[in-house]
Amino acid sequence: MNKQNSILILIILLVLFNNLSTFAQGIEGRWNITTSKGDQRFPSWLEVSHSGSKYLNGRFVAKDGSARPISRIYFNDNKMKFSIPPQWEQGEKDLEVEGELKNGTLVGTINYPNGDIINWVGVKAPALIKMKEPVWGVAKPLFNGKNLNGWQALGAENQWIVENGVLKSPKSGANLKTIKTFNDFKLHVEFRIPEGSNSGVYLRGRYEVQIEDGFGKSPSVINMGGVYGFIQPLVMAAKKAREWQSYDITLVGRVITVVLNGTTIIYKNEIPGITGGALDSNEADAGSIMFQGDHGPVEFRNIRIAVGK
């Protein structure tokens, strides 16, 4: 290859790089979204990344369900659009998302398969990077074993009860959250579910660590121990249904370690964003510990938390 051809190739590469930088400027990254319809507000999440020199793809989390891949995001003149197949939404049509980048904020609409159209606003998600390990305080109980003091049911009807030192949701109903909120923490919780049931522990009310009847299953982002839709456990360490099991979960910023029944199944992995069913998308804020009660019976006991300083 002569010198003239080398210079020509370098110029082409620089042009492609500059085109990509200009094309993707402002839109790439993770977005915390709040959707609104009337007085209702729901959290959502979007990730935009480039694929090659002129295409964008990503992932999307609606108010429910897991992160869904976006094969292509169209972006031109600060306007964005994409479509993805329905997941839990009613209807056969794709879910269609449109937005516009205005002064660093994304503003747009979501057209649901059933014809509902809702508005949304997105802001760039915080990095939540912590440069050193917190100094951990003494672990304190979140549940007194006697009543629901310190907890709040999120629903018209509260099915949660306390019996013999155990916090129980005997049937599907409301979720349950702590009144106190937390930033970095180490959480210990013991739980038990019957065959086929499903629950979850929401960290800061935003990131669900899955609880389900996972004995004998392969590790998955939606099975026992997964950060729902995002992080797959290294191994499946679930016990059989109706046996007491335990989580020891450390969350620092958005970095998580999960120990299930004494086995480390996730080690210092980054949670990209909120999972479906989150309380909000305000990732920079402290948040509650929330137990999922709308997917089936579940029991909890020995709930303790140590807060980082």
C-alpha positions as YAML, in Angstrom:
chain: A
units: angstrom
residues:
- id: 1
  name: MET
  ca: [0.00, 0.00, 0.00]
- id: 2
  name: ASN
  ca: [1.50, 3.34, -1.06]
- id: 3
  name: LYS
  ca: [1.49, 6.51, 0.98]
- id: 4
  name: GLN
  ca: [-1.30, 8.13, -1.07]
- id: 5
  name: ASN
  ca: [-3.67, 5.19, -0.47]
- id: 6
  name: SER
  ca: [-2.85, 5.16, 3.25]
- id: 7
  name: ILE
  ca: [-3.75, 8.85, 3.54]
- id: 8
  name: LEU
  ca: [-7.00, 8.27, 1.64]
- id: 9
  name: ILE
  ca: [-8.03, 5.43, 3.97]
- id: 10
  name: LEU
  ca: [-7.21, 7.55, 7.02]
- id: 11
  name: ILE
  ca: [-9.38, 10.38, 5.69]
- id: 12
  name: ILE
  ca: [-12.27, 7.99, 5.08]
- id: 13
  name: LEU
  ca: [-12.01, 6.58, 8.61]
- id: 14
  name: LEU
  ca: [-11.94, 10.08, 10.10]
- id: 15
  name: VAL
  ca: [-15.02, 11.07, 8.09]
- id: 16
  name: LEU
  ca: [-16.89, 7.95, 9.25]
- id: 17
  name: PHE
  ca: [-15.90, 8.59, 12.87]
- id: 18
  name: ASN
  ca: [-16.97, 12.21, 12.70]
- id: 19
  name: ASN
  ca: [-20.25, 11.26, 11.05]
- id: 20
  name: LEU
  ca: [-20.92, 8.72, 13.80]
- id: 21
  name: SER
  ca: [-20.05, 11.22, 16.53]
- id: 22
  name: THR
  ca: [-22.32, 13.88, 15.03]
- id: 23
  name: PHE
  ca: [-25.07, 11.38, 14.29]
- id: 24
  name: ALA
  ca: [-25.19, 9.88, 17.77]
- id: 25
  name: GLN
  ca: [-24.37, 12.99, 19.78]
- id: 26
  name: GLY
  ca: [-26.83, 13.51, 22.63]
- id: 27
  name: ILE
  ca: [-28.99, 10.44, 22.06]
- id: 28
  name: GLU
  ca: [-26.65, 7.58, 23.02]
- id: 29
  name: GLY
  ca: [-26.68, 6.34, 26.58]
- id: 30
  name: ARG
  ca: [-29.23, 5.34, 29.21]
- id: 31
  name: TRP
  ca: [-32.43, 7.27, 29.83]
- id: 32
  name: ASN
  ca: [-34.69, 7.26, 32.86]
- id: 33
  name: ILE
  ca: [-38.22, 7.77, 31.64]
- id: 34
  name: THR
  ca: [-41.45, 8.83, 33.32]
- id: 35
  name: THR
  ca: [-44.64, 8.10, 31.41]
- id: 36
  name: SER
  ca: [-47.91, 9.89, 32.11]
- id: 37
  name: LYS
  ca: [-51.56, 9.45, 31.28]
- id: 38
  name: GLY
  ca: [-53.90, 11.77, 33.14]
- id: 39
  name: ASP
  ca: [-52.90, 11.70, 36.80]
- id: 40
  name: GLN
  ca: [-51.06, 8.38, 36.48]
- id: 41
  name: ARG
  ca: [-47.26, 8.19, 36.41]
- id: 42
  name: PHE
  ca: [-45.17, 5.10, 35.58]
- id: 43
  name: PRO
  ca: [-41.41, 4.58, 35.27]
- id: 44
  name: SER
  ca: [-39.71, 3.25, 32.16]
- id: 45
  name: TRP
  ca: [-36.16, 2.99, 30.77]
- id: 46
  name: LEU
  ca: [-34.31, 3.25, 27.46]
- id: 47
  name: GLU
  ca: [-30.78, 2.47, 26.36]
- id: 48
  name: VAL
  ca: [-29.43, 3.72, 23.02]
- id: 49
  name: SER
  ca: [-26.16, 2.51, 21.52]
- id: 50
  name: HIS
  ca: [-24.61, 2.61, 18.06]
- id: 51
  name: SER
  ca: [-24.16, -0.37, 15.79]
- id: 52
  name: GLY
  ca: [-21.63, 0.28, 13.04]
- id: 53
  name: SER
  ca: [-21.12, 3.72, 11.57]
- id: 54
  name: LYS
  ca: [-24.72, 4.83, 11.00]
- id: 55
  name: TYR
  ca: [-27.19, 2.66, 12.91]
- id: 56
  name: LEU
  ca: [-28.57, 2.74, 16.44]
- id: 57
  name: ASN
  ca: [-30.05, -0.06, 18.51]
- id: 58
  name: GLY
  ca: [-30.79, -0.55, 22.19]
- id: 59
  name: ARG
  ca: [-33.06, -1.89, 24.93]
- id: 60
  name: PHE
  ca: [-36.35, -0.75, 26.40]
- id: 61
  name: VAL
  ca: [-38.19, -1.45, 29.67]
- id: 62
  name: ALA
  ca: [-41.87, -0.56, 29.83]
- id: 63
  name: LYS
  ca: [-43.75, -0.12, 33.11]
- id: 64
  name: ASP
  ca: [-43.98, -3.93, 33.36]
- id: 65
  name: GLY
  ca: [-41.95, -6.87, 32.07]
- id: 66
  name: SER
  ca: [-38.29, -7.31, 31.22]
- id: 67
  name: ALA
  ca: [-35.81, -5.41, 29.07]
- id: 68
  name: ARG
  ca: [-36.60, -5.86, 25.38]
- id: 69
  name: PRO
  ca: [-34.06, -5.54, 22.56]
- id: 70
  name: ILE
  ca: [-34.57, -2.82, 19.95]
- id: 71
  name: SER
  ca: [-33.14, -3.93, 16.60]
- id: 72
  name: ARG
  ca: [-33.07, -0.45, 15.13]
- id: 73
  name: ILE
  ca: [-33.66, 3.08, 16.39]
- id: 74
  name: TYR
  ca: [-34.25, 5.76, 13.77]
- id: 75
  name: PHE
  ca: [-32.80, 9.15, 14.65]
- id: 76
  name: ASN
  ca: [-32.72, 12.21, 12.41]
- id: 77
  name: ASP
  ca: [-33.02, 15.96, 13.04]
- id: 78
  name: ASN
  ca: [-33.19, 15.24, 16.80]
- id: 79
  name: LYS
  ca: [-36.26, 13.03, 16.29]
- id: 80
  name: MET
  ca: [-36.26, 9.36, 17.33]
- id: 81
  name: LYS
  ca: [-38.58, 6.43, 16.70]
- id: 82
  name: PHE
  ca: [-38.60, 2.67, 17.10]
- id: 83
  name: SER
  ca: [-41.04, -0.20, 17.46]
- id: 84
  name: ILE
  ca: [-40.90, -3.49, 19.40]
- id: 85
  name: PRO
  ca: [-43.26, -6.48, 19.64]
- id: 86
  name: PRO
  ca: [-45.71, -6.57, 22.57]
- id: 87
  name: GLN
  ca: [-44.66, -8.43, 25.70]
- id: 88
  name: TRP
  ca: [-47.36, -8.22, 28.37]
- id: 89
  name: GLU
  ca: [-49.38, -5.55, 26.59]
- id: 90
  name: GLN
  ca: [-52.80, -6.45, 25.21]
- id: 91
  name: GLY
  ca: [-53.00, -6.52, 21.41]
- id: 92
  name: GLU
  ca: [-51.06, -7.83, 18.43]
- id: 93
  name: LYS
  ca: [-49.60, -4.59, 17.07]
- id: 94
  name: ASP
  ca: [-46.10, -3.42, 17.89]
- id: 95
  name: LEU
  ca: [-45.49, -0.96, 20.66]
- id: 96
  name: GLU
  ca: [-44.42, 2.25, 18.87]
- id: 97
  name: VAL
  ca: [-42.23, 4.86, 20.54]
- id: 98
  name: GLU
  ca: [-41.49, 8.34, 19.22]
- id: 99
  name: GLY
  ca: [-39.44, 11.08, 20.82]
- id: 100
  name: GLU
  ca: [-37.59, 14.32, 20.24]
- id: 101
  name: LEU
  ca: [-34.35, 15.49, 21.80]
- id: 102
  name: LYS
  ca: [-34.85, 18.97, 23.28]
- id: 103
  name: ASN
  ca: [-32.08, 20.64, 25.29]
- id: 104
  name: GLY
  ca: [-30.76, 17.31, 26.56]
- id: 105
  name: THR
  ca: [-34.19, 15.89, 27.39]
- id: 106
  name: LEU
  ca: [-36.18, 13.32, 25.42]
- id: 107
  name: VAL
  ca: [-39.91, 14.05, 25.07]
- id: 108
  name: GLY
  ca: [-42.34, 11.85, 23.21]
- id: 109
  name: THR
  ca: [-45.27, 9.43, 23.05]
- id: 110
  name: ILE
  ca: [-45.78, 5.67, 23.30]
- id: 111
  name: ASN
  ca: [-48.51, 4.10, 21.17]
- id: 112
  name: TYR
  ca: [-49.54, 0.83, 22.83]
- id: 113
  name: PRO
  ca: [-50.88, -2.19, 20.90]
- id: 114
  name: ASN
  ca: [-54.38, -1.62, 22.33]
- id: 115
  name: GLY
  ca: [-54.45, 1.94, 20.95]
- id: 116
  name: ASP
  ca: [-53.60, 3.80, 24.18]
- id: 117
  name: ILE
  ca: [-51.24, 6.73, 23.64]
- id: 118
  name: ILE
  ca: [-49.26, 8.04, 26.60]
- id: 119
  name: ASN
  ca: [-46.72, 10.83, 26.97]
- id: 120
  name: TRP
  ca: [-43.22, 10.39, 28.31]
- id: 121
  name: VAL
  ca: [-40.19, 12.43, 29.34]
- id: 122
  name: GLY
  ca: [-36.66, 11.00, 29.57]
- id: 123
  name: VAL
  ca: [-33.54, 12.31, 31.32]
- id: 124
  name: LYS
  ca: [-30.04, 10.85, 31.20]
- id: 125
  name: ALA
  ca: [-29.55, 8.18, 33.86]
- id: 126
  name: PRO
  ca: [-26.88, 8.83, 36.52]
- id: 127
  name: ALA
  ca: [-23.70, 6.73, 36.47]
- id: 128
  name: LEU
  ca: [-23.85, 6.09, 40.25]
- id: 129
  name: ILE
  ca: [-20.14, 5.29, 40.29]
- id: 130
  name: LYS
  ca: [-18.64, 4.76, 43.75]
- id: 131
  name: MET
  ca: [-14.83, 4.87, 43.93]
- id: 132
  name: LYS
  ca: [-14.51, 2.99, 47.19]
- id: 133
  name: GLU
  ca: [-16.41, 0.46, 49.30]
- id: 134
  name: PRO
  ca: [-18.70, 2.02, 51.91]
- id: 135
  name: VAL
  ca: [-18.11, 1.63, 55.61]
- id: 136
  name: TRP
  ca: [-20.96, -0.64, 56.70]
- id: 137
  name: GLY
  ca: [-23.01, 0.01, 59.80]
- id: 138
  name: VAL
  ca: [-24.53, -2.61, 62.06]
- id: 139
  name: ALA
  ca: [-27.30, -4.66, 60.46]
- id: 140
  name: LYS
  ca: [-30.73, -3.73, 61.84]
- id: 141
  name: PRO
  ca: [-34.07, -5.50, 61.47]
- id: 142
  name: LEU
  ca: [-36.56, -4.17, 58.92]
- id: 143
  name: PHE
  ca: [-39.33, -6.44, 60.20]
- id: 144
  name: ASN
  ca: [-40.19, -6.74, 63.90]
- id: 145
  name: GLY
  ca: [-41.88, -10.14, 63.57]
- id: 146
  name: LYS
  ca: [-45.09, -8.81, 65.17]
- id: 147
  name: ASN
  ca: [-46.84, -6.43, 62.77]
- id: 148
  name: LEU
  ca: [-46.43, -4.29, 59.66]
- id: 149
  name: ASN
  ca: [-44.95, -1.27, 61.44]
- id: 150
  name: GLY
  ca: [-42.46, 0.37, 59.06]
- id: 151
  name: TRP
  ca: [-44.11, -1.11, 55.97]
- id: 152
  name: GLN
  ca: [-46.71, 0.16, 53.52]
- id: 153
  name: ALA
  ca: [-48.96, -1.90, 51.23]
- id: 154
  name: LEU
  ca: [-49.32, -0.52, 47.71]
- id: 155
  name: GLY
  ca: [-52.85, -1.38, 46.67]
- id: 156
  name: ALA
  ca: [-56.51, -0.91, 47.45]
- id: 157
  name: GLU
  ca: [-56.55, -4.08, 49.54]
- id: 158
  name: ASN
  ca: [-53.73, -5.28, 51.78]
- id: 159
  name: GLN
  ca: [-53.39, -9.07, 51.89]
- id: 160
  name: TRP
  ca: [-50.12, -9.06, 53.90]
- id: 161
  name: ILE
  ca: [-50.33, -10.57, 57.39]
- id: 162
  name: VAL
  ca: [-47.93, -11.53, 60.19]
- id: 163
  name: GLU
  ca: [-48.11, -14.98, 61.78]
- id: 164
  name: ASN
  ca: [-45.59, -16.58, 64.16]
- id: 165
  name: GLY
  ca: [-42.86, -14.10, 63.23]
- id: 166
  name: VAL
  ca: [-43.37, -14.58, 59.50]
- id: 167
  name: LEU
  ca: [-44.46, -11.91, 57.01]
- id: 168
  name: LYS
  ca: [-46.96, -13.56, 54.65]
- id: 169
  name: SER
  ca: [-48.76, -12.78, 51.42]
- id: 170
  name: PRO
  ca: [-51.17, -15.75, 51.22]
- id: 171
  name: LYS
  ca: [-52.56, -14.74, 47.82]
- id: 172
  name: SER
  ca: [-51.83, -12.35, 44.96]
- id: 173
  name: GLY
  ca: [-52.51, -8.73, 45.85]
- id: 174
  name: ALA
  ca: [-50.59, -5.60, 46.82]
- id: 175
  name: ASN
  ca: [-46.84, -5.15, 46.82]
- id: 176
  name: LEU
  ca: [-45.25, -4.13, 50.12]
- id: 177
  name: LYS
  ca: [-42.51, -1.54, 50.66]
- id: 178
  name: THR
  ca: [-40.51, -0.10, 53.54]
- id: 179
  name: ILE
  ca: [-41.38, 3.41, 54.63]
- id: 180
  name: LYS
  ca: [-37.67, 4.13, 55.09]
- id: 181
  name: THR
  ca: [-35.49, 4.58, 52.02]
- id: 182
  name: PHE
  ca: [-31.89, 3.50, 51.45]
- id: 183
  name: ASN
  ca: [-28.88, 4.22, 49.25]
- id: 184
  name: ASP
  ca: [-26.05, 1.66, 49.55]
- id: 185
  name: PHE
  ca: [-26.81, -1.36, 51.70]
- id: 186
  name: LYS
  ca: [-26.30, -5.01, 52.58]
- id: 187
  name: LEU
  ca: [-29.65, -6.81, 52.80]
- id: 188
  name: HIS
  ca: [-30.37, -10.22, 54.34]
- id: 189
  name: VAL
  ca: [-33.79, -11.76, 53.76]
- id: 190
  name: GLU
  ca: [-35.18, -15.27, 54.11]
- id: 191
  name: PHE
  ca: [-38.14, -16.36, 51.99]
- id: 192
  name: ARG
  ca: [-40.33, -19.29, 51.05]
- id: 193
  name: ILE
  ca: [-42.75, -19.92, 48.18]
- id: 194
  name: PRO
  ca: [-45.03, -22.81, 47.18]
- id: 195
  name: GLU
  ca: [-44.73, -24.66, 43.89]
- id: 196
  name: GLY
  ca: [-45.17, -22.43, 40.86]
- id: 197
  name: SER
  ca: [-45.30, -19.15, 42.77]
- id: 198
  name: ASN
  ca: [-43.40, -16.00, 41.95]
- id: 199
  name: SER
  ca: [-42.24, -12.92, 43.83]
- id: 200
  name: GLY
  ca: [-39.26, -10.59, 43.97]
- id: 201
  name: VAL
  ca: [-37.17, -8.24, 46.08]
- id: 202
  name: TYR
  ca: [-36.98, -4.72, 44.67]
- id: 203
  name: LEU
  ca: [-33.81, -2.86, 45.67]
- id: 204
  name: ARG
  ca: [-34.44, 0.86, 46.16]
- id: 205
  name: GLY
  ca: [-37.82, -0.02, 44.74]
- id: 206
  name: ARG
  ca: [-36.25, -0.12, 41.24]
- id: 207
  name: TYR
  ca: [-34.23, -3.29, 40.64]
- id: 208
  name: GLU
  ca: [-35.96, -6.65, 41.04]
- id: 209
  name: VAL
  ca: [-34.03, -9.71, 42.16]
- id: 210
  name: GLN
  ca: [-36.29, -12.55, 41.10]
- id: 211
  name: ILE
  ca: [-37.90, -15.05, 43.48]
- id: 212
  name: GLU
  ca: [-39.57, -18.02, 41.81]
- id: 213
  name: ASP
  ca: [-39.83, -21.80, 41.87]
- id: 214
  name: GLY
  ca: [-36.41, -22.28, 40.28]
- id: 215
  name: PHE
  ca: [-35.14, -25.63, 41.55]
- id: 216
  name: GLY
  ca: [-33.65, -27.66, 38.69]
- id: 217
  name: LYS
  ca: [-33.91, -24.84, 36.15]
- id: 218
  name: SER
  ca: [-31.04, -23.31, 34.18]
- id: 219
  name: PRO
  ca: [-29.79, -19.85, 35.16]
- id: 220
  name: SER
  ca: [-31.64, -17.08, 33.36]
- id: 221
  name: VAL
  ca: [-32.27, -13.35, 33.64]
- id: 222
  name: ILE
  ca: [-35.92, -14.16, 34.44]
- id: 223
  name: ASN
  ca: [-35.40, -17.17, 36.72]
- id: 224
  name: MET
  ca: [-34.51, -17.37, 40.41]
- id: 225
  name: GLY
  ca: [-31.64, -15.08, 41.38]
- id: 226
  name: GLY
  ca: [-31.64, -13.01, 38.20]
- id: 227
  name: VAL
  ca: [-31.82, -9.23, 38.19]
- id: 228
  name: TYR
  ca: [-34.99, -9.33, 36.14]
- id: 229
  name: GLY
  ca: [-34.32, -9.02, 32.44]
- id: 230
  name: PHE
  ca: [-30.72, -7.84, 32.90]
- id: 231
  name: ILE
  ca: [-28.31, -10.06, 34.84]
- id: 232
  name: GLN
  ca: [-28.14, -13.85, 34.69]
- id: 233
  name: PRO
  ca: [-26.88, -15.72, 37.77]
- id: 234
  name: LEU
  ca: [-23.64, -17.65, 37.43]
- id: 235
  name: VAL
  ca: [-25.29, -20.82, 38.77]
- id: 236
  name: MET
  ca: [-28.74, -21.95, 39.88]
- id: 237
  name: ALA
  ca: [-28.58, -22.34, 43.66]
- id: 238
  name: ALA
  ca: [-32.32, -22.54, 44.37]
- id: 239
  name: LYS
  ca: [-33.76, -25.01, 46.84]
- id: 240
  name: LYS
  ca: [-37.02, -26.86, 46.31]
- id: 241
  name: ALA
  ca: [-40.30, -25.04, 46.73]
- id: 242
  name: ARG
  ca: [-41.65, -24.80, 50.31]
- id: 243
  name: GLU
  ca: [-38.09, -24.76, 51.72]
- id: 244
  name: TRP
  ca: [-36.75, -21.64, 53.43]
- id: 245
  name: GLN
  ca: [-34.13, -19.89, 51.31]
- id: 246
  name: SER
  ca: [-31.98, -16.79, 51.79]
- id: 247
  name: TYR
  ca: [-30.63, -13.83, 49.88]
- id: 248
  name: ASP
  ca: [-27.64, -11.75, 50.95]
- id: 249
  name: ILE
  ca: [-27.55, -8.79, 48.59]
- id: 250
  name: THR
  ca: [-25.03, -5.96, 48.47]
- id: 251
  name: LEU
  ca: [-25.86, -2.88, 46.39]
- id: 252
  name: VAL
  ca: [-23.33, -0.05, 45.97]
- id: 253
  name: GLY
  ca: [-24.35, 2.54, 43.41]
- id: 254
  name: ARG
  ca: [-25.63, 0.27, 40.67]
- id: 255
  name: VAL
  ca: [-23.15, -2.55, 41.36]
- id: 256
  name: ILE
  ca: [-24.71, -5.67, 42.87]
- id: 257
  name: THR
  ca: [-23.54, -8.88, 44.50]
- id: 258
  name: VAL
  ca: [-26.09, -11.61, 45.24]
- id: 259
  name: VAL
  ca: [-25.57, -14.65, 47.46]
- id: 260
  name: LEU
  ca: [-28.37, -17.24, 47.26]
- id: 261
  name: ASN
  ca: [-28.42, -19.93, 49.95]
- id: 262
  name: GLY
  ca: [-24.72, -19.34, 50.67]
- id: 263
  name: THR
  ca: [-23.61, -19.44, 47.01]
- id: 264
  name: THR
  ca: [-22.45, -16.30, 45.22]
- id: 265
  name: ILE
  ca: [-24.53, -16.17, 42.04]
- id: 266
  name: ILE
  ca: [-23.85, -12.56, 40.97]
- id: 267
  name: TYR
  ca: [-20.54, -10.86, 41.79]
- id: 268
  name: LYS
  ca: [-20.07, -7.10, 41.48]
- id: 269
  name: ASN
  ca: [-22.13, -6.76, 38.33]
- id: 270
  name: GLU
  ca: [-23.59, -3.50, 37.06]
- id: 271
  name: ILE
  ca: [-27.37, -3.13, 36.88]
- id: 272
  name: PRO
  ca: [-28.00, -1.16, 33.66]
- id: 273
  name: GLY
  ca: [-31.32, 0.38, 34.71]
- id: 274
  name: ILE
  ca: [-34.68, -0.06, 36.38]
- id: 275
  name: THR
  ca: [-36.63, -3.28, 35.92]
- id: 276
  name: GLY
  ca: [-40.32, -3.62, 35.11]
- id: 277
  name: GLY
  ca: [-42.66, -2.88, 38.00]
- id: 278
  name: ALA
  ca: [-40.33, -0.33, 39.59]
- id: 279
  name: LEU
  ca: [-41.73, 2.34, 41.89]
- id: 280
  name: ASP
  ca: [-40.02, 5.14, 39.98]
- id: 281
  name: SER
  ca: [-37.11, 5.87, 37.66]
- id: 282
  name: ASN
  ca: [-35.31, 8.37, 39.93]
- id: 283
  name: GLU
  ca: [-32.12, 6.35, 40.18]
- id: 284
  name: ALA
  ca: [-30.10, 9.04, 41.94]
- id: 285
  name: ASP
  ca: [-32.47, 8.99, 44.93]
- id: 286
  name: ALA
  ca: [-32.62, 6.67, 47.91]
- id: 287
  name: GLY
  ca: [-35.37, 4.08, 47.64]
- id: 288
  name: SER
  ca: [-37.41, 1.50, 49.54]
- id: 289
  name: ILE
  ca: [-37.04, -2.24, 49.84]
- id: 290
  name: MET
  ca: [-40.14, -3.66, 48.16]
- id: 291
  name: PHE
  ca: [-41.56, -7.19, 48.11]
- id: 292
  name: GLN
  ca: [-43.64, -8.28, 45.16]
- id: 293
  name: GLY
  ca: [-47.04, -9.57, 46.25]
- id: 294
  name: ASP
  ca: [-49.00, -9.51, 42.99]
- id: 295
  name: HIS
  ca: [-47.67, -12.75, 41.45]
- id: 296
  name: GLY
  ca: [-48.51, -15.42, 44.03]
- id: 297
  name: PRO
  ca: [-48.10, -16.49, 47.66]
- id: 298
  name: VAL
  ca: [-44.79, -15.77, 49.41]
- id: 299
  name: GLU
  ca: [-43.41, -15.61, 52.96]
- id: 300
  name: PHE
  ca: [-40.50, -13.62, 54.45]
- id: 301
  name: ARG
  ca: [-38.63, -13.63, 57.75]
- id: 302
  name: ASN
  ca: [-35.34, -12.44, 59.30]
- id: 303
  name: ILE
  ca: [-35.13, -9.26, 57.24]
- id: 304
  name: ARG
  ca: [-32.06, -7.18, 58.14]
- id: 305
  name: ILE
  ca: [-30.22, -4.29, 56.51]
- id: 306
  name: ALA
  ca: [-26.82, -2.65, 57.06]
- id: 307
  name: VAL
  ca: [-26.44, 0.81, 55.58]
- id: 308
  name: GLY
  ca: [-23.27, 2.09, 53.92]
- id: 309
  name: LYS
  ca: [-21.63, 5.37, 54.93]
...
